[in-house]
Amino acid sequence: MGAPRQWAARLLGFVVRHAPARSRDWASAMLRELDFIEGDWAALYWALGSMAALIRHAASGWRSWFRGRIPNKEEPMNNFGKKALGVGSGIGLAFLLVLCAFGVQSLLEFIFPSLRQDHAMMTHAITMILIPEVTFVVAAIILWRKRTAVAAGILLFAIAAGAHVAFFLATHSHS
Amino acid sequence: MKVRLSPQTLLVLDAFLAQPEDWQYGYDLSRNTGLKSGTLYPILMRLAEHKLLDTAWEPADPGKPPRHMYRFTPEGLRFAREHPLARPSGSLGRVALSQILTHQGSI
């Protein structure tokens, strides 16, 4: 048994052990099929695709649970819940982007130490402020018509981040 | 009945229509339809949740784990045959899928 097939079996074995009850039979079924797949890499791709399918299946269960928690008869409350979830998702996505930008900046400074010594302020301004803020605005414009709540969440985060930068610059220029 | 009939779902229905009485395995369905596991299994799950597919574990030899199998329920068979895009002969292949996709793109 080659390494990719071993990884595939481990991956699906892990999923079978940790899958929610409603998905466990399906996870076992996908794991069992591995024995019949020709080719180690094909087995690994099978396992990765299966894992994605199980995540979607579990997510649909969580969505149903979440919908069940929101009272159906109170439509305004239902809408409010959806909007709050959308805004929260927008803020979460924006936060993730900033985390990624921070990772990129750290990586750049690790690869090119001179950036940290000579151009720290400029690197920080480009990777942590300019690129994320431009991305936020573009994403908000694209999403505004179809995902207004998500776009609002992104914009909210962009404004908060912009205010943070303005406050930082104001306090540091006085000192 | 509210089942989303994507071109991929039609391919799966068609693969079952080719041998409507027989139990089929996931990997065989994947090979017959050309669908990856990440596409095939959500369709199987959805069809099973709508009671269009029966699922069962194949009785295996001692020491060997059983294998999961799928087959149309009577309702599933009726649904597949009644749907205008599903081919009763079981002949919907990749060519037909590409035609459906092209047709959808041109609408």
Interface residues (C-beta under 8 A of the other chain):
Chain A: D25 W26 S28 A29 M30 R32 E33 F36 I37 Y45 W46 A47 L48 G49 S50 A52 A53 L54 R56 H57
Chain B: Y25 G26 Y27 S30 K36 S37 G38 T39 L40 Y41 P42 M45 T55 P65 P66 R67 H68
